[in-house]
Amino acid sequence: MNQPMSNKCPCGGGKYTKCCQPFHQATKLPRTPEELMRSRYSAYARGLEDYVRATWHASTVPENLTLDDNPAWLQLQILATGLHGNRGYVHFKAYFQQDDEIAVMEEQSYFIRENSRWYYLDGEVS
């Protein structure tokens, strides 16, 4: 289920055209794990399956990745970030609605930089 399009970026970073849209349209690359995390969250919220797949590291991307059962993503809350060389992490909470219930997913996501580009590697859901 995709959320209706709006001028506001789903990640909470301001206007979509100035925040995550340049990443989604490949006119700009995320410079940090947090920028990649935010752009991936926004891609989930907007149903941009190709972007989610393209930003997932080839060694861990699910073979049958689909956003067919994607819930309505409501809010992203960044709790912590860290960077050490070509590796980084983002600890976040993502609020979503599925059916009539609002729920939260908390994850520590891990990222790796290869050839000057960040990729989502994997994560630990708590």
N, C-alpha and C positions, 0 to 999 in steps of 0.2 A: 504494500500500500504506500503510495507516494504522497507526500504532503503537497498542498497547493503551492505554486510558485509565488514568491514574494520578493520584494526588494531587499529584505533583511536576510543576512547570511544565516543559515541554520546553526553555524558554529558559535554565533554570538559576537562575531568580530566586526560588526558594522554592516555596511551595504555589500550585498553579494557581489556586485560588479567590481568592487575594489578589494574584496577579501578573497574568497575561494574561487570565484569564476575564472580568473586568469590561470589558476592551476588546472581547473577542469577543462579549459579550452587549450591547454598546453602552450600558452603564451608566456608562462612563468613557471619555474620549478620551486617547490618548497625548499627553503634554506635550512630549516631545522626540523627535528622530529615533531615538535609541537605544531609547526605549520602543516606538516604532512598529516598529522593526526586530525587537526581541524578540517583539512580539506577532505579527508576520507570520511569523517563524520558527516560533513555536508553532502558528500557524494551518496552516502547511504540515505540521508534524508531526502535527497532529490531523485533517488533511484538510478544513479549513474553507475551501473554495473561495470561498464568498460573501464572507468577510472579506478574503481575499487580493485579490479583485476590487475590493471597496469601498475598500481602502486604497491602490490603485494609481491614480496620476494619470490622469485621463481622456484626456490627450494621448498617453500611452504605453502604456496597458493593451492587452495582446494581445486581438484580437477573439475568438479561439478558446481562451481560457484554460481549462485543465482540469487537474485534479490526478490524472487517471486513471493516469498512470505515475509518480506520486510515490514516491520511495524512502522507506525508513525512516530518518528523521532521528535522529541519535544525540546530538549535542552542538553547542552554539553557543559560539564563543569570540570575544568582542569585542576587537579589537586597537587601535582608535582611533576617536574620534568628534570631530566639529567642528560648530560652529554659527556662522553669520554672518547675523544678521537672520532672514529668512524662508527661508533655505536651510541645509541641513546635510548631513553625510555620516556614514556608519558603515562602517568597515573591519572585516571579520569573516572568520572561517573557520567553515564548517559541515560537520560530519562526518556521513556517511550510509552506509547499507548498501544495496547493490543486488545481488541474488542472493547470492553468498557473499563478495563483496568489500566492504571498507570503503574509502571514498574521502573526499576533502576538496574542498570548493569554497571558494575565497577570492575575495571580492568587495569592492569599494568601492562602496557604494550611495549614491545621492544622493536627497535629500528636499526637498520644498518645502512651505511652510505657506501655505494659502489659507483665508481666512475662519476663522482661529483653529484650523485643522485641518491636521495633517501628512499628506502623501501620499508614497508611494514614486514617484520619478520614473524613474530608470533606474540602471544599475550597470555597472561594469567588472570582468569576471571575469579573475583572473590565474592 
